[in-house]
Amino acid sequence: MSEVGVVRKRRSRVEVEKSVADFEASGLRRAAFCQQRGLSLAAFDKYRRRVHPVPRPRAGPMLPVEVVSRTSEQASSHGDGVLVVESRNGWRIEVRRGFDAGTLERLLTVVDRA
Protein backbone atom coordinates (compact mmCIF):
# COMPACT_ATOMS: atom_id res chain seq x y z
CA MET A 1 0.00 0.00 0.00
CA SER A 2 1.52 3.35 -0.98
CA GLU A 3 1.04 6.59 0.85
CA VAL A 4 0.43 9.82 -0.96
CA GLY A 5 1.86 12.82 0.82
CA VAL A 6 2.24 16.50 0.29
CA VAL A 7 5.70 17.58 -0.76
CA ARG A 8 6.66 20.74 1.04
CA LYS A 9 9.14 23.06 -0.55
CA ARG A 10 11.49 24.96 1.70
CA ARG A 11 11.70 28.50 0.38
CA SER A 12 14.81 30.65 0.62
CA ARG A 13 14.76 34.03 2.32
CA VAL A 14 14.78 35.72 -1.10
CA GLU A 15 11.77 33.64 -2.24
CA VAL A 16 9.89 34.45 0.96
CA GLU A 17 10.56 38.18 0.60
CA LYS A 18 9.52 38.07 -3.08
CA SER A 19 6.28 36.23 -2.24
CA VAL A 20 5.38 38.80 0.40
CA ALA A 21 6.22 41.70 -1.94
CA ASP A 22 4.18 40.06 -4.74
CA PHE A 23 1.22 39.67 -2.39
CA GLU A 24 1.41 43.30 -1.23
CA ALA A 25 1.48 44.50 -4.86
CA SER A 26 -1.25 42.11 -6.04
CA GLY A 27 -4.28 43.64 -4.35
CA LEU A 28 -5.58 40.10 -3.76
CA ARG A 29 -6.91 38.72 -0.52
CA ARG A 30 -4.56 36.35 1.29
CA ALA A 31 -6.68 33.28 0.52
CA ALA A 32 -6.80 34.01 -3.23
CA PHE A 33 -3.09 34.79 -3.39
CA CYS A 34 -2.17 31.63 -1.49
CA GLN A 35 -4.43 29.51 -3.67
CA GLN A 36 -2.77 30.89 -6.83
CA ARG A 37 0.69 30.16 -5.42
CA GLY A 38 -0.10 26.81 -3.83
CA LEU A 39 0.66 28.09 -0.34
CA SER A 40 -1.17 27.40 2.87
CA LEU A 41 -2.43 30.46 4.74
CA ALA A 42 -0.47 29.41 7.83
CA ALA A 43 2.81 29.17 5.91
CA PHE A 44 2.20 32.48 4.16
CA ASP A 45 1.37 34.23 7.44
CA LYS A 46 4.64 32.87 8.86
CA TYR A 47 6.48 34.32 5.84
CA ARG A 48 4.84 37.71 6.38
CA ARG A 49 5.86 37.72 10.07
CA ARG A 50 9.45 36.98 9.03
CA VAL A 51 9.49 39.86 6.54
CA HIS A 52 7.56 42.32 8.75
CA PRO A 53 8.23 41.31 12.35
CA VAL A 54 6.01 42.95 14.96
CA PRO A 55 8.10 44.43 17.76
CA ARG A 56 7.14 43.15 21.17
CA PRO A 57 6.22 45.86 23.62
CA ARG A 58 8.75 46.31 26.38
CA ALA A 59 7.73 46.84 29.94
CA GLY A 60 7.69 50.44 31.09
CA PRO A 61 8.75 51.78 34.44
CA MET A 62 6.83 50.78 37.52
CA LEU A 63 4.60 53.55 38.79
CA PRO A 64 3.02 54.00 42.18
CA VAL A 65 -0.69 53.25 42.27
CA GLU A 66 -3.24 54.51 44.73
CA VAL A 67 -6.38 52.45 45.21
CA VAL A 68 -9.33 54.67 46.09
CA SER A 69 -12.68 53.37 47.24
CA ARG A 70 -15.77 55.04 45.86
CA THR A 71 -18.79 56.30 47.63
CA SER A 72 -22.02 54.50 46.77
CA GLU A 73 -23.12 57.57 44.75
CA GLN A 74 -19.96 57.45 42.61
CA ALA A 75 -20.30 53.68 42.11
CA SER A 76 -23.90 53.96 40.90
CA SER A 77 -23.06 56.75 38.44
CA HIS A 78 -20.28 54.68 36.85
CA GLY A 79 -21.84 51.24 37.09
CA ASP A 80 -20.17 48.00 38.03
CA GLY A 81 -16.84 46.88 36.65
CA VAL A 82 -15.32 50.26 35.85
CA LEU A 83 -11.58 50.75 35.99
CA VAL A 84 -10.39 54.36 36.10
CA VAL A 85 -6.79 55.42 35.55
CA GLU A 86 -5.83 59.01 36.29
CA SER A 87 -2.35 60.34 35.62
CA ARG A 88 -0.48 63.06 37.41
CA ASN A 89 -0.64 64.99 34.11
CA GLY A 90 -4.42 65.11 34.33
CA TRP A 91 -5.55 62.61 31.70
CA ARG A 92 -8.17 60.09 32.70
CA ILE A 93 -9.06 56.74 31.12
CA GLU A 94 -12.14 54.74 32.08
CA VAL A 95 -12.73 51.20 30.88
CA ARG A 96 -15.76 49.07 31.54
CA ARG A 97 -16.24 45.36 31.84
CA GLY A 98 -15.61 43.66 28.46
CA PHE A 99 -13.17 46.30 27.16
CA ASP A 100 -10.73 45.39 24.40
CA ALA A 101 -7.33 44.94 26.06
CA GLY A 102 -5.42 45.43 22.80
CA THR A 103 -7.04 48.80 22.20
CA LEU A 104 -6.29 49.89 25.76
CA GLU A 105 -2.67 48.80 25.38
CA ARG A 106 -2.29 50.84 22.16
CA LEU A 107 -3.92 53.84 23.85
CA LEU A 108 -1.58 53.67 26.82
CA THR A 109 1.41 53.41 24.47
CA VAL A 110 0.32 56.60 22.70
CA VAL A 111 -0.36 58.40 25.99
CA ASP A 112 3.03 57.28 27.32
CA ARG A 113 4.79 58.93 24.36
CA ALA A 114 3.04 62.25 24.92
C-alpha positions as CSV (number, residue, x, y, z in Angstrom):
1,M,0.0,0.0,0.0
2,S,1.5,3.3,-1.0
3,E,1.0,6.6,0.9
4,V,0.4,9.8,-1.0
5,G,1.9,12.8,0.8
6,V,2.2,16.5,0.3
7,V,5.7,17.6,-0.8
8,R,6.7,20.7,1.0
9,K,9.1,23.1,-0.6
10,R,11.5,25.0,1.7
11,R,11.7,28.5,0.4
12,S,14.8,30.7,0.6
13,R,14.8,34.0,2.3
14,V,14.8,35.7,-1.1
15,E,11.8,33.6,-2.2
16,V,9.9,34.4,1.0
17,E,10.6,38.2,0.6
18,K,9.5,38.1,-3.1
19,S,6.3,36.2,-2.2
20,V,5.4,38.8,0.4
21,A,6.2,41.7,-1.9
22,D,4.2,40.1,-4.7
23,F,1.2,39.7,-2.4
24,E,1.4,43.3,-1.2
25,A,1.5,44.5,-4.9
26,S,-1.2,42.1,-6.0
27,G,-4.3,43.6,-4.3
28,L,-5.6,40.1,-3.8
29,R,-6.9,38.7,-0.5
30,R,-4.6,36.4,1.3
31,A,-6.7,33.3,0.5
32,A,-6.8,34.0,-3.2
33,F,-3.1,34.8,-3.4
34,C,-2.2,31.6,-1.5
35,Q,-4.4,29.5,-3.7
36,Q,-2.8,30.9,-6.8
37,R,0.7,30.2,-5.4
38,G,-0.1,26.8,-3.8
39,L,0.7,28.1,-0.3
40,S,-1.2,27.4,2.9
41,L,-2.4,30.5,4.7
42,A,-0.5,29.4,7.8
43,A,2.8,29.2,5.9
44,F,2.2,32.5,4.2
45,D,1.4,34.2,7.4
46,K,4.6,32.9,8.9
47,Y,6.5,34.3,5.8
48,R,4.8,37.7,6.4
49,R,5.9,37.7,10.1
50,R,9.5,37.0,9.0
51,V,9.5,39.9,6.5
52,H,7.6,42.3,8.7
53,P,8.2,41.3,12.4
54,V,6.0,43.0,15.0
55,P,8.1,44.4,17.8
56,R,7.1,43.2,21.2
57,P,6.2,45.9,23.6
58,R,8.7,46.3,26.4
59,A,7.7,46.8,29.9
60,G,7.7,50.4,31.1
61,P,8.8,51.8,34.4
62,M,6.8,50.8,37.5
63,L,4.6,53.5,38.8
64,P,3.0,54.0,42.2
65,V,-0.7,53.2,42.3
66,E,-3.2,54.5,44.7
67,V,-6.4,52.5,45.2
68,V,-9.3,54.7,46.1
69,S,-12.7,53.4,47.2
70,R,-15.8,55.0,45.9
71,T,-18.8,56.3,47.6
72,S,-22.0,54.5,46.8
73,E,-23.1,57.6,44.8
74,Q,-20.0,57.4,42.6
75,A,-20.3,53.7,42.1
76,S,-23.9,54.0,40.9
77,S,-23.1,56.8,38.4
78,H,-20.3,54.7,36.9
79,G,-21.8,51.2,37.1
80,D,-20.2,48.0,38.0
81,G,-16.8,46.9,36.7
82,V,-15.3,50.3,35.8
83,L,-11.6,50.7,36.0
84,V,-10.4,54.4,36.1
85,V,-6.8,55.4,35.5
86,E,-5.8,59.0,36.3
87,S,-2.4,60.3,35.6
88,R,-0.5,63.1,37.4
89,N,-0.6,65.0,34.1
90,G,-4.4,65.1,34.3
91,W,-5.5,62.6,31.7
92,R,-8.2,60.1,32.7
93,I,-9.1,56.7,31.1
94,E,-12.1,54.7,32.1
95,V,-12.7,51.2,30.9
96,R,-15.8,49.1,31.5
97,R,-16.2,45.4,31.8
98,G,-15.6,43.7,28.5
99,F,-13.2,46.3,27.2
100,D,-10.7,45.4,24.4
101,A,-7.3,44.9,26.1
102,G,-5.4,45.4,22.8
103,T,-7.0,48.8,22.2
104,L,-6.3,49.9,25.8
105,E,-2.7,48.8,25.4
106,R,-2.3,50.8,22.2
107,L,-3.9,53.8,23.8
108,L,-1.6,53.7,26.8
109,T,1.4,53.4,24.5
110,V,0.3,56.6,22.7
111,V,-0.4,58.4,26.0
112,D,3.0,57.3,27.3
113,R,4.8,58.9,24.4
114,A,3.0,62.3,24.9
